[in-house]
């Protein structure tokens, strides 16, 4: 409750307040993809307070509108599933709850997506969920690339430690090079693009990665300062989704060649 978020939306005489608490680091899930289990920590609790009387039908629609707005907020923050973080965005947590107060005053029979009441509920709730997550977990949309990799359970040191490199290459020096590369907004943006493309690829929305593989070779060439025609398989983990694995491999390959060109 110390991190309660309160948001207000209004149109003419119609008003809605959304009260939200949220924690998404321990049990965020993607329904239809993750296994149902019981977790104790982390949840999103929502109370919707309209200034008009919602009929039973409107209350039901308000729950749907609120759920869709909550999911949109998590999607826009790229909150990852706790069970399958490398593959899936979360749609909520396993213990979310919504209370809609039916209110008093002018009767309202619709709180769905095409209604003004539904719009106000969604607007207040969307901003409330984002604010509550920030207060509880410190997560914002423009967080750095290292945090986003960590959320996907991807550890740069672990990748380098398992990378297929020769024994004469210093892993510490390679790690320093990779960290320096990812501090460059140009390469951080490349990896952020890989995350977005990877999610789309896993959903079947993107099928052909030929051009993207060319981009990865160009990135490796930029990093090491010479033409790279073929990328070695430095990142061996098949647990990392394909697009992100190819992207990380390009960065590691470029850093590896840069280290050994000195």
C-alpha positions as CSV (number, residue, x, y, z in Angstrom):
1,X,0.0,0.0,0.0
2,X,3.0,2.3,0.4
3,X,3.3,2.1,-3.4
4,X,-0.4,2.6,-4.2
5,X,-1.0,4.4,-7.6
6,X,-4.1,6.5,-8.0
7,X,-5.2,7.7,-11.4
8,X,-8.2,9.8,-12.5
9,X,-9.9,10.2,-15.9
10,X,-12.8,12.5,-16.7
11,X,-15.1,13.4,-19.6
12,X,-17.8,16.0,-19.0
13,X,-19.7,14.7,-15.9
14,X,-18.3,11.2,-16.1
15,X,-15.3,10.4,-13.9
16,X,-13.3,7.3,-13.0
17,X,-10.6,6.7,-10.3
18,X,-8.3,3.7,-10.5
19,X,-6.5,2.5,-7.4
20,X,-3.7,0.1,-8.3
21,X,-0.9,-1.9,-6.5
22,X,1.4,-4.0,-8.6
23,X,4.4,-6.3,-8.3
24,X,5.6,-8.2,-11.4
25,X,9.0,-9.6,-10.6
26,X,8.1,-12.9,-9.1
27,X,5.0,-14.4,-10.8
28,X,4.3,-12.6,-14.0
29,X,2.7,-15.0,-16.5
30,X,1.5,-15.3,-20.1
31,X,-1.8,-17.0,-20.1
32,X,-2.0,-19.8,-22.8
33,X,1.8,-20.3,-22.7
34,X,2.8,-20.8,-19.0
35,X,2.0,-23.6,-16.6
36,X,-0.5,-23.0,-13.9
37,X,1.2,-23.0,-10.5
38,X,0.7,-21.3,-7.1
39,X,3.0,-18.4,-6.3
40,X,2.8,-16.3,-3.1
41,X,4.6,-13.1,-4.1
42,X,3.7,-10.3,-6.5
43,X,0.3,-9.4,-7.8
44,X,-1.7,-6.6,-9.5
45,X,-4.7,-5.5,-7.4
46,X,-7.1,-3.0,-8.9
47,X,-10.1,-1.1,-7.7
48,X,-12.3,0.9,-10.2
49,X,-14.4,3.7,-8.8
50,X,-16.9,5.4,-11.2
51,X,-19.0,8.3,-10.3
52,X,-22.1,6.8,-12.0
53,X,-24.1,3.7,-11.4
54,X,-22.9,0.7,-13.5
55,X,-25.5,-1.9,-14.2
56,X,-24.5,-5.6,-13.8
57,X,-23.8,-5.7,-17.6
58,X,-21.6,-2.6,-17.4
59,X,-19.7,-4.0,-14.4
60,X,-18.9,-7.2,-16.4
61,X,-17.8,-5.1,-19.4
62,X,-15.7,-2.9,-17.0
63,X,-13.8,-6.0,-15.9
64,X,-13.0,-6.8,-19.5
65,X,-11.9,-3.2,-20.3
66,X,-9.8,-3.1,-17.2
67,X,-8.1,-6.4,-17.9
68,X,-7.3,-5.4,-21.5
69,X,-5.8,-2.0,-20.3
70,X,-3.7,-3.9,-17.7
71,X,-2.4,-6.2,-20.3
72,X,-1.6,-3.3,-22.6
73,X,0.4,-1.6,-19.9
74,X,2.4,-4.8,-19.3
75,X,3.0,-5.2,-23.0
76,X,4.1,-1.6,-23.4
77,X,6.6,-2.1,-20.6
78,X,7.8,-5.4,-22.0
79,X,7.2,-7.2,-18.7
80,X,8.5,-10.7,-19.1
81,X,6.9,-14.0,-18.0
82,X,8.6,-15.3,-14.8
83,X,8.4,-18.9,-16.2
84,X,9.5,-18.2,-19.8
85,X,11.1,-14.8,-19.8
86,X,13.3,-15.2,-22.9
87,X,10.3,-16.2,-25.0
88,X,7.2,-14.5,-23.6
89,X,5.8,-11.2,-22.6
90,X,3.6,-11.4,-19.5
91,X,-0.1,-10.5,-19.7
92,X,-0.5,-10.3,-15.9
93,X,0.4,-12.2,-12.8
94,X,-1.1,-15.4,-11.5
95,X,-2.9,-13.7,-8.6
96,X,-4.4,-10.5,-10.2
97,X,-7.7,-9.2,-8.8
98,X,-10.1,-6.5,-9.9
99,X,-12.9,-4.9,-7.9
100,X,-15.4,-2.7,-9.8
101,X,-17.6,-0.6,-7.5
102,X,-21.0,-0.3,-9.3
103,X,-21.4,3.3,-8.0
104,X,-24.4,5.6,-7.6
105,X,-26.0,8.3,-9.8
106,X,-26.8,8.2,-13.5
107,X,-27.2,4.6,-14.7
108,X,-24.6,3.4,-17.2
109,X,-25.3,0.2,-19.1
110,X,-22.1,-0.1,-21.1
111,X,-18.4,0.0,-20.1
112,X,-16.9,-1.7,-23.1
113,X,-14.3,-0.6,-25.6
114,X,-16.7,1.6,-27.7
115,X,-18.1,3.4,-24.7
116,X,-16.8,6.6,-23.0
117,X,-17.0,4.9,-19.6
118,X,-14.9,2.0,-20.9
119,X,-12.4,4.5,-22.4
120,X,-12.1,6.3,-19.0
121,X,-11.6,3.0,-17.1
122,X,-8.9,1.9,-19.5
123,X,-7.1,5.2,-19.5
124,X,-7.0,5.5,-15.8
125,X,-6.1,1.9,-15.3
126,X,-3.3,1.8,-17.9
127,X,-1.5,4.7,-16.3
128,X,-2.2,3.4,-12.8
129,X,-0.7,0.0,-13.6
130,X,2.5,1.6,-15.1
131,X,2.8,3.9,-12.1
132,X,2.3,1.1,-9.6
133,X,4.9,-1.1,-11.3
134,X,7.4,1.8,-11.2
135,X,6.7,2.4,-7.6
136,X,7.0,-1.2,-6.6
137,X,9.6,-2.6,-9.0
138,X,11.3,0.5,-10.4
139,X,10.5,-0.6,-14.0
140,X,10.2,2.0,-16.7
141,X,9.8,1.7,-20.4
142,X,13.2,3.1,-21.4
143,X,15.3,1.0,-19.0
144,X,18.8,0.1,-20.1
145,X,19.7,-2.9,-22.2
146,X,21.5,-4.7,-19.3
147,X,18.3,-4.7,-17.3
148,X,16.3,-6.0,-20.2
149,X,18.8,-8.8,-20.7
150,X,18.6,-9.6,-17.0
151,X,14.8,-9.8,-17.2
152,X,15.2,-12.4,-19.9
153,X,17.6,-14.4,-17.6
154,X,20.5,-13.7,-20.0
155,X,23.8,-13.1,-18.3
156,X,26.6,-11.7,-20.5
157,X,29.3,-13.1,-18.3
158,X,27.7,-16.5,-18.5
159,X,27.5,-16.3,-22.3
160,X,31.2,-15.5,-22.5
161,X,32.2,-18.1,-20.0
162,X,30.5,-20.8,-22.2
163,X,31.5,-19.2,-25.6
164,X,33.5,-21.2,-28.1
165,X,36.7,-19.1,-28.0
166,X,40.3,-20.1,-27.9
167,X,42.3,-20.4,-24.7
168,X,44.5,-17.4,-25.5
169,X,41.6,-15.0,-25.4
170,X,41.0,-13.2,-22.1
171,X,37.4,-13.7,-21.1
172,X,37.7,-10.7,-18.8
173,X,38.9,-8.5,-21.7
174,X,36.1,-9.8,-23.9
175,X,33.5,-9.1,-21.2
176,X,34.8,-5.5,-20.9
177,X,34.6,-5.1,-24.7
178,X,31.0,-6.4,-24.8
179,X,29.9,-4.2,-21.9
180,X,31.6,-1.2,-23.6
181,X,29.8,-2.0,-26.9
182,X,26.4,-2.3,-25.3
183,X,26.9,1.1,-23.6
184,X,26.9,2.6,-27.1
185,X,23.3,3.6,-27.9
186,X,23.9,2.4,-31.5
187,X,24.5,-1.2,-30.5
188,X,22.0,-1.1,-27.6
189,X,19.3,-0.1,-30.1
190,X,20.4,-3.0,-32.3
191,X,19.8,-5.4,-29.5
192,X,16.6,-3.8,-28.5
193,X,15.4,-4.3,-32.1
194,X,16.4,-7.9,-31.8
195,X,14.2,-8.3,-28.8
196,X,11.2,-6.9,-30.5
197,X,11.8,-8.8,-33.7
198,X,12.4,-12.0,-31.7
199,X,9.0,-11.8,-30.0
200,X,7.4,-11.3,-33.4
201,X,9.4,-14.2,-34.9
202,X,8.4,-16.6,-32.2
203,X,4.7,-15.7,-32.8
204,X,5.0,-16.4,-36.5
205,X,4.6,-12.8,-37.5
206,X,8.0,-12.7,-39.2
207,X,9.2,-15.7,-41.2
208,X,12.3,-14.7,-43.2
209,X,15.5,-13.6,-41.3
210,X,17.8,-13.4,-44.3
211,X,18.1,-9.6,-44.2
212,X,18.4,-9.6,-40.5
213,X,21.3,-12.1,-40.6
214,X,23.0,-9.7,-43.1
215,X,22.5,-6.9,-40.6
216,X,24.1,-9.0,-37.8
217,X,27.1,-9.6,-40.0
218,X,27.4,-5.8,-40.7
219,X,27.2,-5.1,-37.0
220,X,30.0,-7.6,-36.3
221,X,32.0,-5.9,-39.1
222,X,31.5,-2.5,-37.6
223,X,32.6,-3.6,-34.1
224,X,35.8,-5.3,-35.2
225,X,36.7,-2.9,-38.0
226,X,36.9,-5.4,-40.8
227,X,34.6,-7.4,-43.1
228,X,32.9,-10.4,-41.5
229,X,31.5,-12.8,-44.1
230,X,30.5,-15.6,-41.7
231,X,29.6,-15.5,-38.0
232,X,31.0,-18.3,-35.8
233,X,28.6,-19.9,-33.3
234,X,30.0,-18.3,-30.1
235,X,26.7,-18.3,-28.3
236,X,25.9,-22.0,-27.9
237,X,22.7,-21.8,-25.7
238,X,19.6,-23.1,-27.6
239,X,17.6,-21.8,-24.6
240,X,17.9,-18.3,-26.0
241,X,15.4,-17.6,-28.8
242,X,16.9,-17.6,-32.3
243,X,16.8,-13.9,-33.2
244,X,18.3,-12.8,-29.9
245,X,20.8,-15.6,-30.1
246,X,22.0,-14.5,-33.5
247,X,22.2,-10.9,-32.4
248,X,24.2,-11.7,-29.3
249,X,26.4,-13.9,-31.4
250,X,27.1,-11.0,-33.7
251,X,28.1,-8.7,-30.8
252,X,30.3,-11.4,-29.2
253,X,31.9,-12.2,-32.6
254,X,32.7,-8.6,-33.3
255,X,34.1,-8.1,-29.8
256,X,36.2,-11.3,-30.1
257,X,37.8,-10.2,-33.3
258,X,38.4,-6.7,-31.9
259,X,40.2,-8.2,-28.9
260,X,42.4,-10.4,-31.0
261,X,43.2,-7.7,-33.5
262,X,44.9,-5.6,-30.9
